[in-house]
């Protein structure tokens, strides 16, 4: 099986080379045009906690009343 595959590739070496170059060019183009975020975020994640206070309105800052 492998012997037949190698013989086929040797017989059609031009087509194998052309397909290899085509795959290389398409892969390079895809890598260059893919929307990747290569720069990480340096700001730590922030969480905004909202809660219902005693007057039944939403507040962002915690009230410290006893």
HUSULFEN-V134275 format. One record per run of one state. SS is the DSSP state (hx for helix, st for strand, lp for the rest). FROM is the first residue (numbers start at 1). TO is the last residue. Records with the same first field share a line. If there is no record, write none. Layout:
BEGIN
SS->FROM-TO  FROM-TO
END
This chain:
BEGIN
lp->1-1  12-12  33-50  53-57  60-66
hx->2-11  13-32
st->51-52  58-59
END
